[in-house]
Amino acid sequence: MRHCVAGRKLNRTSEHRKALRRNMAQSLFEHGQIRTTISKAKDLRPFVERLITLARQARGGSLAARQRLTAIMGDRAIVPADNQEEYEDMSNAARNRALRSRSGRRYRLGQARGGQKFTAMSVVHHLINNIAAEFEERQGGYTRIIKLGRVHKGDSTSLAVLQLVGEEESPGTVTRPEAGARQRRAQRRYAAAAEAMKKRGRSSTTEPESGKEEEPSEEVAQGELTARDETAAEEKASAEEAAADEEPNEETPAE
């Protein structure tokens, strides 16, 4: 039983897990977000938050926090995003000149020096001066995990995006997955059924309902009333004539 055992082994040795956390943390600070599995994202999140807390202390002037930060995470060289394409097209010698000075010292500030258009920046410098400055008034909760709803094709492991809070722009990976063949067929059937219902509704409103007689117009009703009155008058007249014929003729006696 795993009582009082914290953390995840991730099917790796302790040295491999430490190297994995360092590399993923430096990539997160460099790009602002990374895509990985949910298990790795949950394991990396507290590690990254502790590093940001140390960076805030180092920004306040703590030399011990800066040294501790470098010892835990390392200090990778970062090429500015605006010059990334140009850096990839360089030769190895030109890349070395952008990373180190002639004396062999590393460039850490990302400023144009030594006749170079750009130079590399250290990830520790970027973390302390840029990232920690954005979280000065925030007490924890520097990262978020966004589940993608996708899986690896090989082992079907769920994927997620781990990003820094403040990177509000939606990453290109966090999009709705494309509809599969089954979902497209269901959408076509639904659209066809909706169209049929609309046509049926239009036909029912235009055609009269069966079983209901049409009400006669006013002219027809008036004509029927006139014909009935004439018939009744003729019958009354014929009845009066018949009654008059049946009465005897009373002659007055002669004097």
KOLKOLBA-914151 format. One record per residue (C-alpha): residue in one letter; x, y, z. Coordinates in steps of 0.1 Angstrom, whole numbers, plus 2048, in hexadecimal, padded with zeros to 3 digits. Example, Ala and Ser with C-alpha at 12.3 -4.5 7.8 and 13.67 -1.06 7.14 Angstrom:
<recs>
A87B7D384E;S8897F5847;
</recs>
This chain:
<recs>
M800800800;R80C8237F8;H806833819;C81885581E;V8288527FB;A8248737E7;G82B87A7C3;R82A8657A3;K84584D797;L83A850772;N84B82F76B;R86E84076E;T88B840786;S89085D79E;E8AC86C788;H89686A769;R87987A77B;K88E897787;A89C89D764;L87989B756;R86C8B576E;R8898CC767;N8868CA741;M8608CE741;A8618EB75A;Q87B8FE745;S8668F8725;L847905738;F85A925742;E86792971F;H84792570B;G82C92D725;Q81A90C720;I8228E7718;R80D8CA70D;T8138A9720;T7FF88D731;I7E889474E;S7FE880766;K81D89375D;A80B8B575F;K7FE8AD781;D8208A278D;L8318C177E;R8198DB78A;P8248DD7AF;F8498DC7A4;V8448FA78E;E83190D7A8;R84D9097C1;L8669167A7;I8519357A1;T84F93B7C7;L8759397C8;A8779517AA;R86296A7BD;Q8799687DB;A89796C7C4;R88798A7B4;G8849997D7;G8AA9977DB;S8B09747EA;L8D09667DC;A8CA9447ED;A8A99417DA;R8BA9487B9;Q8D592E7C0;R8BB9157CB;L8A791C7AB;T8C5915796;A8CE8F57A9;I8AB8E77A6;M8A28F0782;G8C28F7770;D8C8914759;R8BF90E734;A8C6927719;I8A7936709;V8A69456E6;P88C9616E3;A86C9576D1;D8709726B7;N8929656AC;Q88A9406AE;E88793B689;E8A794E682;Y8B993969C;E8AE91968D;D8BC92366B;M8DE92B67A;S8FD915678;N90B905698;A92691F69A;A90E93C697;R8F892C6B2;N91592A6C9;R91D94F6C4;A8F89576CD;L8FB9416ED;R91E94A6FA;S9369676F9;R9599646EC;S96695E70F;G94F940712;R93695072B;R91294A724;Y8FA96671A;R8DF969734;L8CC98972E;G8C098470A;Q8CF9A56FE;A8E19AC6DD;R9069AA6E4;G9279A16D3;G91B9AB6B1;Q8FD9936B3;K8D999D6AB;F8CD9896C9;T8DC9746E5;A8CE9586FA;M8BD95E71C;S8BF94773A;V89F936746;V8A794176A;H8AA96575F;H88996274B;L878952769;I88396C783;N87F98C76E;N862984758;I84C968765;A85096F78B;A848994784;E82698B777;F81D977797;E8299917B1;E8069967BE;R7F99727BA;Q7FB95B7D7;G8009397C7;G7EC9287AB;Y80493278F;T7FB916776;R7DC905768;I7D68E4758;I7BF8E273A;K7B38BF72F;L7B48BA70A;G79C89D706;R7B688C6F0;V7CB86D6F6;H7EC85F6E9;K7E88486CC;G80082E6DB;D7F582A6FF;S7D483F700;T7E185671B;S7CD875721;L7DE896717;A7DD8B8727;V7EC8DB724;L7FF8E9742;Q80290F73F;L80A92D754;V7ED942761;G7EC96274D;E7F195172B;E7CD957723;E7D19516FD;S7C49306F4;P7E09196E9;G7DD9096C7;T7DC8E66D6;V7BD8EE6EC;T7A38EB6D0;R7858D56CB;P7908B56BA;E7848AF697;A76489B693;G76887768A;A755864670;R73A858688;Q73587C695;R73388A672;R718870668;A704879687;Q70789E67F;R6FA89865B;R6DD883668;Y6D489E681;A6D58B9666;A6BF8A464E;A6A689E66A;A6A58C3673;E6A08CD64F;A6838B464B;M6728C166A;K6758E565C;K6658DA63B;R6498C864E;G6428E7663;R6408FD644;S6288E5632;S6118E3651;T60E909653;T60590D62E;E5ED8F0629;P5CB8EE63C;E5C78D3656;S5B48B564B;G5938AE65F;K58A8D3662;E5708E264A;E57690363B;E56091F649;P54A92F62E;S550952624;E53896F62D;E52A97160A;V52194D609;A51094E62B;Q4FC96D622;G4F095B602;E4E593D615;L4D195262E;T4BF964611;A4B5944600;R4A7936621;D492956626;E483954603;T47A92F608;A469936629;A45595361A;E44993D5FD;E43E922614;K42B93B62A;A41A94A60B;S40F9275FE;A40191E621;E3EC93D622;E3DE9375FF;A3D5913609;A3C391F628;A3AF939614;D3A391E5FC;E396908617;E37F923628;P35A92161B;N34C93E607;E33195061C;E316960606;T30197B615;P2DB973613;A2C69875FA;E2AD99F608;
</recs>
